[in-house]
């Protein structure tokens, strides 16, 4: 992951197929044989990414990776230590080329950062579940959290306020990405969503939806406009303390 104006950088995971993701060389087997030339750390992670993009991160297992690569399951362990090592390599690929914008205005700085994060989540939905389950302290993610924390502190927040606001913003971003992924897959719940026939039963919701329809297409993506509202509210609250 790279940030503008920062010296944070990771090795390109696709240059040295056997070593550069996470900086380790593949292990030799206990009998001292070298790994097969048809397999590499790069290929193992590439197969894992293919499965995650197709079926989600929970579908990524060593057995499925081996099937995708056309090799025996145990041969994968010459290149991958365990699931944590595998997920670390996958996150490295996902975040290595990310570049975060910078702004003198902390609100605009945060909007720029989260726009990038949200874009990554929308392009690679599997990352969301990995982040929630595993990656809070991952070395490929922590630099991004640090940038967010610095920007929140510029809004005159205490450490505690900034910490909880960071969590709130990330949780909103996780949720929005998952909801939009569900819409993309057309699996959002069924039922009677035609509130025009139930406006007496749900008058407030009906008026809100009617107002939203009347407003037409927003100039800014709803995710960003909602995030802007939250950040402006948080900025105003900090200023009034």
Buried (B, 14 or more C-beta within 10 A) or exposed (E): BBBEEBEBEBBEBEEBBBBBBBEBEBEEEEEEEEBEEEBBBBBBBBBBBBBBEEEBBEEBBBEBBBEBBEBEBEBBBBBBEEEEBBBBBBBBBBBBEBEBBBEEEBBBBBBBBBBBBBEBBBEBBBBBBBBBEBBEEBBBBBBBBBBBBEBBBBBBBEEEBBEEBBEEBBEBBBEBBBEBBEEEEEEEEEEEEEBEEEBEEEEEEBEEBEEEEEEEEEEEEEBBEEBBEBBEEBBEBBEEE
